[in-house]
Amino acid sequence: MLAHIERAWAYSFQGQRKSPQIQGFRDVIGRLLRGERIGQATDAFNMRWAALSTELSDAQAKRPEGAEISLNYLANLWVSRDDARNYMILGDPAVRLRVNDMPELA
């Protein structure tokens, strides 16, 4: 089972953009349907968290140097980063779907 811990904000799939960013979820589902292990398939969430962590760290480092970075932007980035990290696998992370045993769809 893949679960989200805490509140699930829209930042997981919307981010800072107006159009939804659901590609990360599609990637995870596609990888699961190809028979990858759930721990490996959910690595896309970890990569998103890492990218947002870097962006947040860079923004925080630039503020004392005089860069005009709004507190609202930092807050949204912080929530986006935390939201991207709050996924948990309940059970064996090596489990995978038995895609070879699934019937073919016509």
KAVENRA-V856066 format. One record per residue. PSI is psi as a letter, one per 20 degrees, with the letter a starting at -180 (NA if undefined). OMEGA is omega as a letter, one per 20 degrees, with the letter a starting at -180 (999 if undefined). D_LAST is the distance of its C-alpha to the last C-alpha in whole Angstrom. Layout:
# KAVENRA-V856066
<<PSI:OMEGA:D_LAST> <PSI:OMEGA:D_LAST>>
This chain:
# KAVENRA-V856066
<<p:r:28> <p:a:29> <q:r:32> <p:a:34> <q:r:37> <b:r:40> <q:r:39> <n:r:36> <r:r:37> <i:a:35> <h:a:36> <h:a:34> <i:r:31> <g:a:34> <b:a:37> <i:a:39> <r:r:37> <h:r:36> <q:a:33> <q:r:31> <m:a:30> <j:a:27> <h:r:26> <g:r:27> <h:r:25> <g:r:22> <g:a:23> <g:a:24> <g:r:20> <g:r:19> <h:r:21> <g:a:20> <i:r:17> <i:r:18> <j:r:20> <q:r:23> <q:a:26> <h:r:26> <h:r:30> <g:a:29> <h:a:26> <j:r:29> <h:r:31> <h:r:30> <g:r:32> <h:r:35> <h:r:35> <g:r:35> <g:a:38> <g:r:40> <g:r:40> <h:r:41> <g:r:44> <g:r:45> <g:r:45> <g:r:47> <g:r:49> <g:a:50> <g:r:51> <h:a:53> <h:a:55> <h:a:55> <g:r:57> <h:r:60> <i:r:60> <j:r:61> <p:a:57> <n:r:56> <o:a:53> <q:r:53> <h:r:53> <g:r:50> <g:r:48> <g:r:49> <g:r:48> <h:r:44> <h:r:44> <g:r:45> <g:r:43> <g:a:40> <g:a:41> <h:a:41> <h:a:38> <h:a:36> <i:a:38> <l:r:37> <q:a:34> <p:r:34> <p:r:32> <o:a:33> <a:a:32> <o:r:32> <i:r:31> <j:a:30> <q:r:27> <q:r:23> <q:r:20> <m:a:19> <h:r:16> <h:r:16> <i:a:15> <q:r:12> <q:r:9> <p:r:6> <p:a:4> <NA:999:0>>
